[in-house]
Amino acid sequence: MHENDSRHYGCIGVGVGPANLSLASLLHGDESIPSLFLEQKEYFSWHDGQQLPGTTLQVSMLKDLVSLADPTNRFSFLSYLHAHGKIYHFINAQFDAMPRQEYRNYLRWASEQNENVVFNEKVLSVDFDGTADGTFVVETDRRRLTADNISVGIGTSPWIPPVAPAGAHDDQFHVCDIVDKGRGLGGKRVCVVGGGQSGAEVFLDLISRPEGERPRRVSWVSRRRNYFPMDDSPFTNDFYMPSYSDYFARLDRTTREQLNAQHVLTSDGISEATLREVYQQIYVHRFVEGDRDLVALYPGHSVAQVERGAVGDWSVEIRSGDHPGTATRFETDVVVWATGFRPATPAFLEPLAGRLEREGEEYRIDDSFAVRWDGPGDRNIFVHNAAQGQRGLADRNLSLVAWRSQRIADRMRGVRTDEPADSFLDWAPKAHPSQATQGVGG
């Protein structure tokens, strides 16, 4: 029997990852919008299964939960360092990029410091009662709650292409499980599929292991024509500013799809530091240690088939994009799919499915990241990390987490905080005063 929570909330968040944790941090202490954020896991985790030693963030430490929206907020990364007495040590360490495990520790600290974040409670359904005042009704596995607004931040799910054999296999798994399932690979053959940062990190980890723990052979397959670096240059990073997100949202759908495809390496490329370390490791193994059989690199290839071999291993067939009709086949003991993530499906919204507008696979959102629907305008379902097609590659990136949360909080408060200055770049055409009056050739 579920209990009824008599408190009415201004916002209930479903899922506690960086996105909703950012919103929870910005709403903390605001008595006008009492909030509660629910997570089904027993404690905070963030890609724990792929926290390999030495991996780092690909964004600035200033792009934390709150700093770019509210630099004085108590849940900033600097506040975390200060609270643990290690702020000087962090400065002295002179990290070129923040260790990813440290960022995870920061997020966990923020979740533990916020009494409005609750773990071990699963949201089962969200409905709307349709009364004159109108309220969302949230059923969890423990109680019934009501709220004016819902914030969906359930993150993403690992994606493995259909070519992979169905079912669970200990010797074939997604990169999100590499920490647990990547043990005991000494002397085995391993194939890594995926040419982004995750694939590069796994490949580097495998070939960097000490003798006895190192695989006998590591193959790396990527559909991209090479192992390309992430474009992290200054003007490219303007794609990850609030003004570009708003500009992108106003474009037609076809143009948005083309831009996301063209600019994928601004988000999903490999850091140059990782590529350099991979190349150096290969050099040492091949030319210094004389191990010419450790590494096999297959850029420009896609996996066409994976099936069980005659001796219980995996037989992998790959095909070259430059040579159609040709195929290469090799055997491997383990396959690691570093093939990315897709937005998780919010099954708890099923009671409202017919009332929420969609654009392709996404919910159609407005400029405050609220789903367009047929309900009252002051009752909203906000979505995080689920509108890449409408908001660009930055939507799943950490760069705009604080800004997006601020815009959502502003919508609930009925205000609009001052926006950062526009990009130096003029994305949209603007008529010059003289041209506007003279016309062409005037």
NUVEX-45067 format. One line per 5 residues: number of its first residue (from 1); their letters; for each residue x, y, z of C-alpha. Coordinates in steps of 0.2 Angstrom, whole numbers, plus 2048, in hexadecimal, padded with zeros to 3 digits. Example, Ala and Ser with C-alpha at 12.3 -4.5 7.8 and 13.67 -1.06 7.14 Angstrom:
BEGIN
1> as> 83E,7EA,827; 844,7FB,824
This chain:
BEGIN
1> mhend> 800,800,800; 808,811,7FB; 807,81F,806; 801,830,801; 80E,83E,803
6> srhyg> 803,84D,808; 810,85A,803; 80D,862,7F1; 81D,865,7E8; 821,873,7DB
11> cigvg> 82D,866,7D2; 830,854,7D3; 83F,84D,7CA; 840,83C,7C3; 852,835,7C2
16> vgpan> 861,83D,7CB; 870,83E,7BE; 879,84E,7BB; 86A,857,7B2; 85D,855,7C0
21> lslas> 86B,857,7CD; 86F,868,7C5; 85C,86D,7C6; 85B,866,7D8; 86A,871,7DD
26> llhgd> 863,881,7D5; 852,87E,7DE; 85A,87A,7EF; 854,886,7FC; 846,88D,7F1
31> esips> 836,88C,7FC; 82B,892,7EE; 82F,882,7E4; 830,874,7F0; 839,866,7E7
36> lfleq> 83D,854,7E8; 848,849,7DD; 846,837,7DC; 853,829,7D6; 84F,817,7D6
41> keyfs> 861,812,7D9; 867,810,7EB; 875,81D,7EA; 87C,829,7DD; 886,822,7CF
46> whdgq> 88B,829,7BE; 893,81E,7B1; 89B,814,7C0; 89D,805,7B5; 8A9,80E,7A9
51> qlpgt> 8B3,818,7B5; 8C3,812,7AE; 8D3,819,7B7; 8DA,828,7AF; 8CA,82D,7A6
56> tlqvs> 8C6,840,7A6; 8B8,84C,7A2; 8B7,854,791; 8B0,864,797; 8B6,872,7A3
61> mlkdl> 8B4,870,7B6; 8AA,880,7B5; 89C,877,7AC; 896,86F,7BD; 885,86D,7C3
66> vslad> 882,880,7C7; 891,88C,7C4; 88C,892,7B3; 87B,896,7B9; 87E,89B,7CB
71> ptnrf> 891,89D,7D0; 88C,89F,7E2; 882,88F,7E4; 888,884,7F2; 888,874,7E6
76> sflsy> 896,87B,7DB; 8A6,870,7D8; 8B0,87D,7E1; 8A5,87B,7F0; 8A7,868,7EF
81> lhahg> 8BA,86B,7EF; 8B9,877,7FD; 8AE,86C,808; 8BB,85E,806; 8CA,869,80A
86> kiyhf> 8D2,865,7FA; 8D0,875,7F0; 8E2,87A,7F0; 8E8,868,7EC; 8DC,868,7DD
91> inaqf> 8E4,878,7D7; 8F6,872,7DA; 8F2,862,7D0; 8F0,86C,7C0; 8E5,860,7B8
96> dampr> 8E3,863,7A5; 8D2,85B,7A7; 8C8,856,7B6; 8C9,843,7BB; 8B8,83C,7B7
101> qeyrn> 8B8,832,7C7; 8BA,843,7D0; 8AB,84A,7C7; 8A1,83B,7CC; 8A6,83D,7DE
106> ylrwa> 8A0,850,7DD; 88F,84B,7D6; 88D,83E,7E4; 892,84B,7F1; 885,857,7EA
111> seqne> 877,84A,7EA; 87B,845,7FC; 87B,858,802; 86A,85B,7FA; 85C,855,806
116> nvvfn> 84F,856,7F7; 858,848,7EE; 851,837,7F3; 859,826,7ED; 851,815,7ED
121> ekvls> 840,81A,7E7; 83A,816,7D6; 82D,821,7CC; 820,815,7C5; 814,821,7BC
126> vdfdg> 811,834,7B9; 7FF,839,7B5; 7F5,849,7B6; 7E5,84A,7C0; 7DC,856,7B5
131> tadgt> 7D4,860,7C3; 7D1,873,7C2; 7E1,876,7CB; 7EA,869,7C1; 7F8,85F,7C9
136> fvvet> 804,851,7C4; 802,841,7CE; 811,836,7D0; 811,824,7D6; 821,81D,7DD
141> drrrl> 824,80C,7E4; 822,814,7F5; 815,822,7F4; 80A,82D,7EA; 810,83F,7E7
146> tadni> 809,84F,7DF; 812,85D,7D6; 810,86C,7CA; 81F,867,7C0; 828,857,7BB
151> svgig> 83B,857,7B6; 840,848,7AD; 853,844,7AE; 855,831,7AC; 864,832,7A1
156> tspwi> 868,826,793; 869,813,791; 878,80A,789; 875,806,777; 87C,7F6,76E
161> ppvap> 878,7F5,75B; 86D,7E7,755; 87B,7DE,74D; 881,7D8,75E; 87A,7C7,763
166> agahd> 86B,7C8,76E; 86B,7C4,781; 877,7C7,78F; 889,7C1,78D; 898,7C3,799
171> dqfhv> 8A3,7C3,78A; 89A,7D0,780; 894,7E0,789; 892,7F3,788; 8A0,7FF,78D
176> cdivd> 895,804,79C; 89A,7F4,7A5; 8AC,7F4,7A1; 8B2,7F6,7B3; 8A9,7E6,7B9
181> kgrgl> 8A9,7DB,7A9; 8BA,7E1,7A3; 8C4,7D7,7B0; 8CE,7C7,7AC; 8D2,7CB,79A
186> ggkrv> 8E4,7C7,79B; 8E9,7BC,78C; 8D8,7BE,783; 8D3,7C6,773; 8C8,7D6,775
191> cvvgg> 8BF,7E0,768; 8B9,7F1,76C; 8AC,7F9,760; 8A9,80B,760; 8B5,81A,75B
196> gqsga> 8B0,827,768; 8B7,82C,779; 8B1,81C,782; 8B8,810,775; 8C8,819,776
201> evfld> 8C9,818,789; 8C5,806,789; 8D2,802,77B; 8DF,80C,785; 8DB,804,795
206> lisrp> 8DD,7F2,78D; 8ED,7F5,785; 8F4,7FE,794; 8F2,7F0,7A0; 901,7E8,7A7
211> egerp> 907,7D7,7A0; 8FD,7C9,7A6; 8ED,7D4,7A7; 8EF,7DA,795; 8E5,7D2,787
216> rrvsw> 8EE,7C9,77A; 8E6,7D3,76C; 8DB,7E2,76C; 8D1,7E7,75C; 8C9,7F8,75B
221> vsrrr> 8BB,7FA,74E; 8B4,80B,749; 8A8,810,73B; 8B1,821,73A; 8BF,823,72E
226> nyfpm> 8CB,826,73B; 8CD,828,74E; 8C8,83A,74E; 8CB,847,75C; 8BD,851,764
231> ddspf> 8BD,863,75D; 8BF,86D,76D; 8C5,87D,765; 8BE,88E,76C; 8B2,892,75D
236> tndfy> 8AC,880,75D; 8A7,881,76F; 89B,88F,76B; 890,881,765; 88F,87D,778
241> mpsys> 888,88E,77D; 876,892,782; 874,89E,773; 878,891,767; 86C,885,76F
246> dyfar> 85E,891,76D; 864,895,75B; 864,882,757; 853,880,75E; 84C,88C,751
251> ldrtt> 852,883,742; 848,877,738; 849,865,73C; 853,860,72C; 861,86D,72F
256> reqln> 862,868,742; 865,856,73D; 872,85B,730; 87B,866,73D; 87B,858,74A
261> aqhvl> 883,84C,73E; 890,858,738; 895,85E,749; 896,84D,752; 8A8,84E,755
266> tsdgi> 8A6,85D,760; 89E,852,76D; 8A2,840,768; 8B4,841,763; 8C3,83B,76D
271> seatl> 8CE,846,777; 8DF,84A,770; 8E7,845,780; 8DF,833,77F; 8E4,831,76D
276> revyq> 8F6,836,770; 8F7,82A,77E; 8EF,81C,774; 8FC,81F,766; 90A,81F,772
281> qiyvh> 905,80F,77A; 904,807,769; 915,80D,764; 91D,806,774; 914,7F5,772
286> rfveg> 919,7F4,760; 92A,7FC,75E; 931,7FB,770; 92B,7EB,776; 929,7E3,765
291> drdlv> 917,7DD,767; 910,7DF,756; 900,7D4,759; 8F8,7DE,768; 8EF,7EB,75E
296> alypg> 8E3,7EA,74F; 8DB,7FB,749; 8CC,7FB,73E; 8C6,80D,73A; 8B9,80F,72C
301> hsvaq> 8B2,7FE,730; 8A0,7F9,736; 89C,7E9,73F; 891,7DE,734; 890,7CE,73E
306> verga> 894,7C7,74F; 891,7B4,752; 897,7A6,75D; 8A7,79E,756; 8AB,78C,756
311> vgdws> 8B5,78C,766; 8A9,797,770; 8B1,7A8,76B; 8A9,7B5,760; 8AB,7B6,74E
316> veirs> 8AA,7C9,748; 8A8,7CE,736; 8AB,7E1,732; 8A9,7EA,722; 8B3,7F9,71B
321> gdhpg> 8AA,808,716; 8B7,80C,709; 8B6,7FA,701; 8A4,7F5,6FF; 8A2,7E3,6FD
326> tatrf> 8B1,7DE,707; 8B1,7D7,718; 8BE,7D2,725; 8BB,7C5,732; 8C4,7C1,742
331> etdvv> 8C1,7B8,753; 8C1,7C0,764; 8BD,7BA,775; 8B4,7CA,77B; 8AB,7D8,773
336> vwatg> 8A9,7E9,77B; 89C,7F4,773; 8A0,807,776; 892,80C,76B; 88A,819,775
341> frpat> 87A,81D,77E; 868,821,77A; 85B,82B,784; 853,820,790; 840,81D,78E
346> pafle> 835,825,79C; 829,817,79D; 821,820,7AD; 81A,82D,7A1; 80F,820,798
351> plagr> 7FF,827,7A0; 802,837,797; 809,830,787; 7FA,836,77C; 7FB,848,783
356> lereg> 80E,84B,780; 813,852,76F; 822,849,766; 82E,84D,759; 835,83C,752
361> eeyri> 83C,833,761; 83C,842,76C; 82F,84B,776; 82D,85C,76E; 832,86A,77A
366> ddsfa> 831,87D,77B; 83F,889,77F; 83E,884,792; 841,872,78E; 82F,86E,793
371> vrwdg> 825,861,789; 817,869,77E; 807,861,783; 7F4,864,785; 7F4,868,797
376> pgdrn> 7F5,879,7A1; 804,884,79C; 809,886,7AE; 80B,873,7B1; 81A,86C,7A8
381> ifvhn> 824,85C,7A5; 836,862,7A2; 843,856,799; 856,855,79B; 862,84D,78E
386> aaqgq> 854,848,783; 853,855,775; 863,854,76B; 859,855,75B; 851,865,761
391> rglad> 85F,86D,76B; 86F,866,763; 87D,85B,769; 87F,866,779; 86F,85F,780
396> rnlsl> 877,84F,786; 888,858,78A; 88C,85E,79B; 890,870,794; 87E,877,796
401> vawrs> 878,86D,7A5; 877,87C,7B1; 870,888,7A4; 862,87C,79F; 85E,879,7B1
406> qriad> 85D,88C,7B4; 851,88E,7A6; 846,881,7AC; 847,888,7BE; 843,899,7B6
411> rmrgv> 833,892,7AE; 82D,88B,7BE; 831,89C,7C7; 829,8A6,7B9; 839,8B1,7B6
416> rtdep> 847,8B1,7AA; 859,8B3,7B0; 865,8BD,7A6; 86C,8B2,798; 87F,8B1,795
421> adsfl> 886,8BD,787; 883,8B6,775; 890,8AD,76B; 89D,8B7,762; 896,8AF,753
426> dwapk> 887,8B4,749; 87E,8A4,746; 86F,8AC,73E; 86F,8B8,72F; 86D,8CA,734
431> ahpsq> 868,8D8,728; 875,8E6,728; 86D,8F7,72A; 873,8FD,719; 86D,8ED,710
436> atqgv> 85C,8ED,718; 858,8FE,710; 862,8FD,700; 85E,8EC,6FA; 86A,8E1,6EF
441> gg> 877,8EB,6E6; 870,8FB,6EC
